[in-house]
């Protein structure tokens, strides 16, 4: 049986990846909110706003 060896990345690279992921998630959330607004879907908009508060 082979051992799986986890790739190790520097703390700086890990922090940068986390920051990039957060920016991407927020941009996606903003796009989803805009679509919900344009469709007048207040229920979805309320859910997305709650999600945004959790991420902030």
Steps between C-alpha positions, in 0.01 A plus 500: 500500500638839402500793735331812378720802543320832534635785297638768723462862406640802672280692743519799264375295206225353714389846619502631143293205380249555779475871417452427130232244580317751721511768228366249248220390734397859569498587129284195428266592781468857369413366152238268648353789700477716189314226312261453793437877505437513126251214527331651804572185701493648849513161673822407323639849553436473874681165510794638305522804726510269802778301332691822436472597867638159599797543269576851620 
